[in-house]
Amino acid sequence: MITLHHLNNSRSQRILWLLEELNLEYQVKTYQRDKVTNLAPNTLTLIHPLGKSPIITDGDITIAESGAIIEYLIGTYHKENAPGQLVDPERGTEVHRQYTYWLHFAEGTLMPPLVAKLVLDKVRTNAKPFFVKIIANKIVDKLMASYYGPIIAKNMDYIESHLANNPWFAGEYLTGADIQMSFPLEAAVARGNTQNFPNITQFVEKVHARSGYQAALGKGGKYDYV
Ligand SMILES: N[C@@H](CCC(=O)N[C@@H](CS)C(=O)NCC(=O)O)C(=O)O
């Protein structure tokens, strides 16, 4: 039996969605983030030393990293490329190259500056006392304006223009790339950062409308990015 070690409001939502798209039987073990630090509880390190979610176990196999989990689940359990269903692209095709590219892009290129922004926003909010806050905000503003801001904007423009010509990230069909890209994009929509990105907004709406996605929401409990 597959077990998903699921942290609330996290990348693990991707895997819930994939498990539903693949129509698999699985159980969910839920972990709650610490209310102050937002970190995962230490009990997750009993499953994998880094204690980050998602993690799955399947018999005596343990896998961390959402991209690796997506590749494992699709490689092991995907049955057929039926219309409207999640497709496992054939190796050596352009669709497969696109699938692999976006699978890696999500965590390798897009997430790092988004996480940096999240951390810097926290510095801005939490810095104390007052005079430290003024200096901290100046440093954060500088880092955002000169480095992370332009990188995030460039990435968002790039994704937006890709989605102008492709209904799904690898082309015509839903693939694991869409599962992987869903988390950063739905977080961007939920935070109100996509007013000027209609294609990204529509992509997230299309994802949220899928019955597999809705079933995943039912299994995982409250998720702030819908
Ligand atoms: N690149 C990893 C990132 C895993 C990760 O950072 N997960 C976050 C949740 S979105 C986490 O567990 N945070 C809690 C913590 O670091 O304690 C993946 O894609 O699985």
The ligand as a MOL file (V3000), in Angstrom:
LIG
                    3D

  0  0  0     0  0            999 V3000
M  V30 BEGIN CTAB
M  V30 COUNTS 20 19 0 0 0
M  V30 BEGIN ATOM
M  V30 1 N 12.3570 20.0490 -3.4520 0
M  V30 2 C 11.5700 19.3870 -2.4490 0
M  V30 3 C 11.1610 20.4280 -1.3970 0
M  V30 4 C 10.4860 19.8270 -0.1880 0
M  V30 5 C 10.0670 20.9160 0.7760 0
M  V30 6 O 10.8020 21.8920 1.0230 0
M  V30 7 N 8.8870 20.7610 1.3770 0
M  V30 8 C 8.3670 21.7440 2.2960 0
M  V30 9 C 6.8660 21.8490 2.1320 0
M  V30 10 S 6.3950 22.7200 0.7020 0
M  V30 11 C 8.5880 21.3120 3.7360 0
M  V30 12 O 8.5680 20.1360 4.0420 0
M  V30 13 N 8.7260 22.3050 4.6240 0
M  V30 14 C 8.7520 22.0830 6.0350 0
M  V30 15 C 10.1360 22.0960 6.6060 0
M  V30 16 O 11.0940 22.4170 5.8960 0
M  V30 17 O 10.2560 21.8100 7.8030 0
M  V30 18 C 10.3550 18.7390 -3.1210 0
M  V30 19 O 9.9670 19.1740 -4.2010 0
M  V30 20 O 9.8130 17.7610 -2.5810 0
M  V30 END ATOM
M  V30 BEGIN BOND
M  V30 1 1 1 2
M  V30 2 1 2 3
M  V30 3 1 2 18
M  V30 4 1 3 4
M  V30 5 1 4 5
M  V30 6 2 5 6
M  V30 7 1 5 7
M  V30 8 1 7 8
M  V30 9 1 8 9
M  V30 10 1 8 11
M  V30 11 1 9 10
M  V30 12 2 11 12
M  V30 13 1 11 13
M  V30 14 1 13 14
M  V30 15 1 14 15
M  V30 16 2 15 16
M  V30 17 1 15 17
M  V30 18 2 18 19
M  V30 19 1 18 20
M  V30 END BOND
M  V30 END CTAB
M  END
